[in-house]
Amino acid sequence: MTESLFSAGGFLVPLLVGMALMLYGAAQSVRQRNNPRSLILWGSLHDAGIFCLGLGASGGINSTGLWLFVLFQAAARLLAWTALSRLTPPALGATVQLQDLCAASKRQPWTAACFGLGMLAAVGGSPFLVPEARMFISSGILGSMPGAMAALLCMALATTVLVWLHVEAVRIAVLDVADDDSDGSWAAPAGNVFVMLGLAVVVALLGVFRGPITGMLANAYNAAVPHSAAHPAYWCYYAGAFITGIAFLVKFDRAPLVGVAFAALALVSTLAAEAAPTAKLFLIMISVVALVVSVYSLSYIHERHGRYLVFPAADVCLAGGHCFLRRLGKHVRLLGAHDLCLLLFGGA
């Protein structure tokens, strides 16, 4: 019996280990969700689980995805960790809670923005993301690993939990209003600001130039990477995330409405552009949810008196749907389980 379990190339061990790491990392993240240091570390354990799954798969496309995943996740996690070190008061150290960061975020908005970028980028919730990484890993798992469906369902569950926790962490640490009385107890930020800014640039460059980087890695492994035109809604979300973020940076009074306008424009484009019936259904569903969340965010942001936010709640929703829409162009037929798995699990 034992021999039969490993007859498919020894994939059972990385499959079980990877699933265990992802679930354990997600569970510990929930248990210690108020501690930002623990959230980053347990999130890294979740990433290690995905990497372990990729090690068990085979093929050049899987290897390409592994390299993309490792490079981007390492940069994003290190950015969040470095920015957190600058936001953390020396008196608290490792015991810092998310609520303790509010005062520092108010005094160091750019450091807080880097912390938010690192946290959100690590879970695919910023305009800078590399959805191809997990999609390629998922493709490799489906093509060569027994029990792939269970592994991908596990990945989707764990990643969904981490998305919720990371977005909530950014909301508490960056968005919530701090008590004025707490400002006086904060010392000068620790850590090298240039290291933090350098990591932020690396995350941005990896996201912006993910196409050439993917092609370079694929050529190294002799893997054929499919390229196709993006859906118009993709550009609405992608451009909207940047433009809305800039509007908040310059403290434009109507910045939240800019995010809503781009969400509405994306919905119109999904209704107007041609696509396969199933693909169009998913496009409309995602666009409607994005618009609803963007409108709901107006009252939330208004209660905070227009305080600027690089990645506001509207942008999080817009960029979160971005990776799904990238996969829903005319070339996607979604006729089989393989296509559906790539849709659901490939861009988280």
C-alpha positions in Angstrom: 0.0 0.0 0.0 2.8 2.4 0.9 4.4 1.7 -2.5 1.3 2.6 -4.3 1.1 6.0 -2.5 4.4 7.0 -3.9 4.1 5.3 -7.3 3.2 8.6 -8.9 6.7 10.0 -8.4 6.7 10.6 -4.7 4.2 13.5 -4.9 2.3 12.6 -1.7 4.9 14.0 0.7 5.1 17.5 -0.7 1.3 17.4 -1.2 0.6 16.6 2.5 3.4 18.8 3.8 2.3 21.8 1.7 -1.3 21.5 2.7 -0.3 21.2 6.4 1.9 24.3 6.2 -0.8 26.3 4.5 -3.6 25.4 6.9 -1.4 25.7 10.0 -0.1 29.1 8.8 -3.6 30.3 8.2 -4.8 29.0 11.6 -2.0 30.6 13.5 -2.6 33.8 11.6 -6.2 33.8 12.8 -5.1 33.1 16.4 -2.5 35.9 16.4 -4.2 38.3 14.0 -3.7 41.3 16.3 0.1 40.9 16.2 1.5 42.2 12.9 4.9 40.5 13.3 3.2 37.1 13.8 0.9 37.8 10.9 3.8 38.3 8.6 5.7 35.3 9.8 2.7 32.9 9.7 1.9 34.3 6.3 5.4 33.3 5.2 4.7 29.8 6.4 1.6 29.7 4.2 3.9 30.8 1.3 6.2 28.0 2.2 3.3 25.6 1.9 2.6 26.8 -1.7 6.3 26.5 -2.5 6.3 22.9 -1.2 3.4 22.1 -3.4 5.3 23.5 -6.4 8.3 21.4 -5.6 6.2 18.3 -5.9 4.9 19.2 -9.3 6.9 19.0 -12.5 7.4 20.9 -15.8 8.9 24.1 -17.0 5.8 26.1 -16.4 5.7 25.0 -12.8 9.4 26.0 -12.3 8.7 29.4 -13.8 5.8 29.9 -11.4 8.0 28.9 -8.5 10.6 31.5 -9.3 8.1 34.2 -9.8 6.4 33.3 -6.5 9.5 33.2 -4.4 10.9 36.5 -5.8 7.7 38.4 -5.3 6.6 37.0 -2.0 10.1 37.5 -0.5 10.2 41.1 -1.6 6.6 41.8 -0.3 7.1 40.1 3.0 10.4 41.8 3.6 8.9 45.2 2.7 6.1 44.7 5.2 8.6 43.5 7.9 11.0 46.5 7.3 8.2 49.0 7.3 6.8 47.5 10.5 10.1 47.8 12.2 10.0 51.5 11.5 6.5 51.9 12.8 7.0 49.8 16.0 7.7 51.8 19.1 10.9 50.6 20.8 9.1 50.1 24.1 6.8 47.4 22.6 9.0 45.5 20.3 7.7 42.0 19.5 4.6 42.5 21.6 3.3 45.3 19.4 -0.4 45.1 18.4 -2.0 46.5 15.3 -3.8 49.2 17.3 -0.4 50.4 18.6 0.6 51.4 15.1 -2.1 54.0 14.5 -0.2 56.9 16.0 3.0 56.0 14.1 1.0 55.6 10.9 -0.3 59.1 11.3 3.1 60.6 11.9 4.9 58.5 9.2 2.4 58.2 6.3 4.9 57.0 3.8 6.2 54.3 6.0 2.6 53.3 6.7 2.0 53.2 3.0 4.9 50.9 2.5 3.6 48.6 5.3 0.2 48.5 3.6 1.8 47.9 0.2 3.9 45.0 1.5 0.9 43.4 3.4 -1.5 43.8 0.5 1.0 42.8 -2.2 1.7 39.6 -0.4 -1.9 38.5 -0.8 -2.5 40.0 -4.3 -4.4 43.0 -3.0 -2.4 45.8 -4.6 -1.9 47.1 -8.2 1.5 45.4 -8.0 1.0 41.6 -8.1 2.1 38.6 -10.1 -0.9 36.4 -10.6 1.0 34.3 -13.1 3.1 32.8 -10.3 0.3 30.9 -8.6 -1.5 30.2 -11.9 1.6 28.4 -13.2 2.1 26.5 -9.9 -1.6 25.5 -10.0 -1.2 24.4 -13.6 1.8 22.3 -12.7 0.0 20.7 -9.8 -3.0 19.8 -11.8 -0.9 18.3 -14.6 1.4 16.1 -12.5 0.2 15.6 -8.9 -2.4 13.2 -7.6 -4.8 14.8 -5.2 -4.3 18.2 -7.0 -7.9 19.3 -6.4 -7.7 18.8 -2.7 -4.4 20.8 -2.6 -5.9 23.7 -4.7 -9.0 23.8 -2.5 -6.7 24.0 0.5 -4.8 26.8 -1.1 -7.9 28.7 -1.9 -9.2 28.4 1.7 -5.9 29.4 3.3 -5.3 32.3 0.9 -8.8 33.6 1.4 -8.2 33.7 5.2 -4.9 35.5 4.8 -6.5 38.0 2.4 -9.1 38.9 5.0 -6.5 39.1 7.8 -4.0 41.2 5.8 -6.7 43.7 4.6 -8.0 44.0 8.1 -4.5 44.6 9.5 -4.0 47.4 7.0 -7.3 48.9 8.0 -6.6 48.9 11.7 -2.9 50.0 11.5 -3.2 52.5 8.7 -6.8 53.7 8.4 -8.1 53.9 11.9 -7.8 57.2 13.7 -5.3 57.3 16.5 -5.7 58.9 19.9 -4.0 62.3 20.0 -2.7 61.5 23.5 -0.5 58.7 22.2 1.6 60.8 19.8 4.0 62.0 22.5 5.2 58.5 23.4 6.7 57.7 20.0 10.4 57.9 19.3 12.1 58.4 16.0 11.6 55.5 13.6 14.3 52.8 13.6 15.7 51.0 10.6 17.1 52.1 7.3 14.6 54.1 5.3 16.5 53.4 2.0 16.2 49.6 2.5 12.4 50.0 2.9 12.1 52.3 -0.1 14.3 49.9 -2.1 12.1 47.0 -1.3 9.0 49.0 -2.3 10.6 49.8 -5.7 11.5 46.1 -6.1 7.8 45.1 -5.4 6.6 47.7 -7.9 9.1 46.7 -10.6 8.3 43.0 -10.2 4.6 43.8 -10.7 5.0 46.3 -13.5 7.5 44.2 -15.5 6.1 40.8 -14.7 5.5 40.1 -18.4 9.2 40.3 -19.4 10.4 38.6 -16.3 7.9 35.8 -16.9 9.1 35.4 -20.5 12.7 35.3 -19.4 12.2 32.6 -16.8 10.0 30.6 -19.2 12.7 30.7 -21.8 15.2 29.4 -19.3 13.0 26.4 -18.7 11.9 26.0 -22.3 8.3 26.5 -21.3 5.6 28.0 -23.5 3.8 30.8 -21.8 0.5 31.8 -23.4 0.0 35.5 -24.0 -3.3 37.2 -24.8 -4.9 40.6 -24.8 -6.3 41.8 -21.5 -10.0 42.5 -21.1 -10.9 46.2 -21.1 -12.1 45.9 -17.5 -8.6 44.9 -16.5 -7.3 48.3 -17.5 -10.1 50.0 -15.7 -9.2 48.3 -12.5 -5.4 48.6 -13.0 -5.4 52.3 -14.0 -8.1 53.0 -11.4 -6.0 51.7 -8.5 -3.1 54.0 -9.4 -5.2 57.1 -10.2 -7.3 56.7 -7.1 -4.2 56.2 -4.9 -2.7 59.3 -6.4 -5.9 61.2 -5.7 -5.7 60.2 -2.0 -2.0 61.1 -1.9 -2.7 64.7 -3.0 -5.7 64.8 -0.6 -8.2 65.3 -3.4 -11.7 65.8 -1.7 -13.5 63.6 -4.2 -10.9 60.8 -4.3 -13.3 58.1 -3.1 -15.6 59.0 -5.9 -12.8 58.5 -8.4 -12.5 54.8 -7.3 -16.3 54.4 -7.6 -16.2 55.9 -11.1 -13.5 53.4 -12.3 -15.5 50.5 -10.7 -18.6 51.7 -12.6 -16.6 52.0 -15.8 -15.3 48.5 -15.4 -18.9 47.2 -15.0 -19.9 49.0 -18.2 -17.0 47.5 -20.1 -17.9 43.9 -19.0 -21.4 44.5 -20.2 -20.3 45.9 -23.6 -17.3 43.7 -24.4 -17.7 40.3 -26.0 -16.8 37.2 -24.1 -17.9 33.6 -23.7 -21.1 33.2 -21.7 -19.5 31.7 -18.6 -16.6 34.1 -18.7 -19.0 37.1 -19.0 -21.1 35.8 -16.1 -18.0 35.8 -13.9 -16.9 39.2 -15.2 -20.3 40.8 -14.3 -20.4 39.1 -10.9 -16.9 40.5 -10.0 -17.6 43.9 -11.4 -20.9 44.2 -9.5 -19.2 43.2 -6.2 -16.4 45.7 -6.9 -18.9 48.5 -7.5 -20.9 47.7 -4.3 -17.8 47.6 -2.1 -16.5 50.8 -3.6 -19.8 52.6 -2.9 -19.9 51.1 0.6 -16.4 52.4 1.2 -17.6 56.0 0.7 -19.2 56.2 4.2 -16.2 54.4 5.8 -13.7 56.9 4.4 -16.0 59.8 5.1 -16.0 58.9 8.8 -12.2 59.3 8.9 -12.5 62.9 7.6 -10.9 62.3 4.3 -7.6 61.0 5.6 -5.5 59.9 2.7 -4.9 56.3 1.9 -2.6 54.9 -0.8 -4.6 51.7 -1.1 -8.1 52.6 0.1 -10.8 50.1 0.5 -12.1 50.8 -3.0 -8.7 50.2 -4.4 -8.3 46.9 -2.5 -11.5 45.7 -4.1 -10.5 46.9 -7.6 -7.0 45.4 -7.5 -8.3 42.2 -6.0 -10.6 41.7 -8.9 -7.8 42.6 -11.3 -6.2 39.2 -11.3 -9.4 37.4 -12.0 -10.3 39.7 -14.9 -6.8 39.2 -16.4 -7.8 35.5 -16.9 -11.2 36.2 -18.4 -10.4 37.5 -21.9 -12.0 36.1 -25.0 -9.6 33.2 -25.1 -10.9 31.7 -21.9 -13.7 29.2 -22.5 -14.1 27.8 -19.0 -15.5 24.6 -20.4 -13.6 22.1 -18.2 -12.5 21.6 -14.6 -8.9 22.5 -15.5 -9.9 26.0 -16.7 -12.2 26.5 -13.8 -9.4 25.6 -11.3 -7.0 28.1 -12.9 -9.7 30.7 -12.6 -10.5 30.1 -9.0 -7.0 29.4 -7.6 -4.6 30.8 -10.1 -4.7 34.5 -9.3 -5.3 34.6 -5.5 
